[in-house]
Structure formats: structure tokens, C-alpha cells
Amino acid sequence: MRNFLKLVLFLAIFLVIITGPSDERQNLHYDGSYLYEEITPTPTRVPEKEPVIYTRKEIKYKGLRQVLHILELDLSNPSLKVFPVLSRNGIFGFEFLSDIDERYEATATVNAGFNFAYGQPSGLVVQDGRLLSSSRGYGRILLINNRKARFVSPPFKVWIDTGDEKIPVDSVNPYPYEKGIVVYTPEYGPTNRVDTEYTVCVVRNNTVQSTGIVSGEMEIPDDGFLVVDLRTENSALLNLFRGQKAELSLQEQAEQGYQCSGALVEDGKNVAKDMDEWAGNLNVPTPRTAVGIKDENTLVFLVVDGRQPGYSEGVTGKQLADILISLGVKEAALLDGGASSEMIYKGEVVNRPSTGKERLLASAFVIKYNPN
């Protein structure tokens, strides 16, 4: 019997030696007072961030009801595109946001900033790297490039780059025409509307076609632009010659750019003023629209309904900034408000415009998400 037990023990030890530890076997450890099991954690997949998130919130701010419409956008998603547009794709005129939304087959659209009497933009507009309007002295400029967003301050410099020199541009597509070096692109219309004598350079496909002194309006080439100088003597344009390279050059690369109104949030702090050069008195509660940056890859549009007691009162500039900060926004600027405040998501007007109907707009932001 004793020999049999020795044989069984020998066989058990032999089996342990030749098989070794199993990968599937649980590892048990003795810690002096108890046994514990060591389990290798299974890696969990981090869910991808939604590229477009619309949220409707009802809050009470200082006892007053406010209805918020928030659009959060993940710029790092390669299938997402955010860009500014002009009404009817031109410098002049107005259009309903719903028509813009339909024309671009957008995922979402939001009203943009301010404009002059005939719809001309109040500042810089860059769409898909193409300069549509030059900067002016007030407001913050939103730039989007390489899926990252940031604000810069005006001026945003532009040149005519010939390769040998850079000629500073004073204005792009102004109305009425201005002194200095002025560029007119096809978005301005069929002609430059200049009715006096001036120096002009015609550029097609980034190549000078002609330079000279003319009187009266000229056609703007579809495949180029006109460069105009009201000076007929000592103009830098007279040094340009046929066949020479001539490209519009920006102070920095930008796929999209839009000049908003005044700052609301800077470095996470409320910097809203009492008065705004474009929006006027910011101490009056009213519908408001703003654009903000949470981080370089996350853009936020906010529309707050207003002028509707019992539904949504509207906010002041400082209140708007406080709400943006509560959403995690670190930088923000004001867009047009009042009856112009509007947001469309998936084909529906999600906010409640203060007049009960859409207002004609001169510009907007379009958001397109196409995962295919």
C-alpha cells in the first residue's frame, strides 16, 4: 500500500513538471492571510465621440427661464466640415437660413454675424481657402485649419504675391469702392461697379492678363479677380506685366475663416462688455447667438431664445458668456442676435425665432457630416 501511494505521488509530480503552468489557468497568490486571484483586465474600447451633438436645455438664470440650443462639433472627425457661407453665394443679398440649409444639404446651420445694408459681410470671410471678404478693425476672427479652431485679432493681412514682391491689399470686395489696393472677386458680381478713372490689373488663373488705366466699371473674370487702385500715377499695379504670376496670399493658412463681433470669453473668463460695436447695448436681454471653442478640436454654437416671456426671456452679453463658460467653453465671440438668432438641425428649425418666423440673413455657418 505504501509503495502504491509513492507511485501515485510520483506520477502527480511528473505530470505537473511536463505540463507546466497553463495560460488558461487562474493564477492564485497567497498573501499570508488570504488567497487572491490575479485577473488580467480585458481592454475596453473607448467609444468614439459623436461628431455632431445637438442639445436643447431649459434653465433658470436669476429666476428667469431660458431655452438654450447647443451644437457641439468634433472638428477632428474627418467626415465633418464646418464653413461660412454667404447668401446666394455672393457678397450682396439675403436668404432664409432654411434655404441655405437645403441648398447645402446640411446636417445643421446657424446664423452667422453682422452685415452692411446690402448684405456685405462686416469682416473677413474665408471659405475653403478662398478669400471672399477682407477683415475690418473690430471683432474676433474664427479660423479653422487642419481640423483645429482658434481666434485671432484683426487685422488679417492680405497681399498680391508675384513671387518677386508682395503688394499689400487694403480691401477685398468693398462697397462702395475705396481708396488703396482693392481686389474684386466673382462673388462681388459681374462688374466692379467703379465709375471713375483708375488703374486695374486683370488676373486669370493666378496670371496677369493685362494692366492699365481705364474709366468705368469692368467685368470680373470668372476664373480670377481684378486688382484696382484709384491712383493713376505711381501705382504699384503699373509695375505688373502680362504673364506674371499674381496670387492672393493670406497672412496665415486658413481653410475657413469668419470675423465675428466682440469677445465674450477669453481664457475661460467672462470678458463681455456693456456695448458692442455691432450688437449695440449688451445689457438688454434678447435672443443671442455665439460661437465658442472648448478645445482646439471642439467647436460650440449656442443660440438662446428670447423676447418670449414664459418661454425664454433672452440674455445679456455677460449672461451669455456665463452660460458658455458653464458649457466648458474657453474662448468665444458674439454673432448676430435678436430675430436673426436661428439654428437648424436635421432639416428642422430647432429654436423659436422671436418674431415667430425666419428672418432673411446675409451669412451663416454650415455644418456637413458625411460618414461615407
Disulfide bonds with the S-S distance in Angstrom:
none
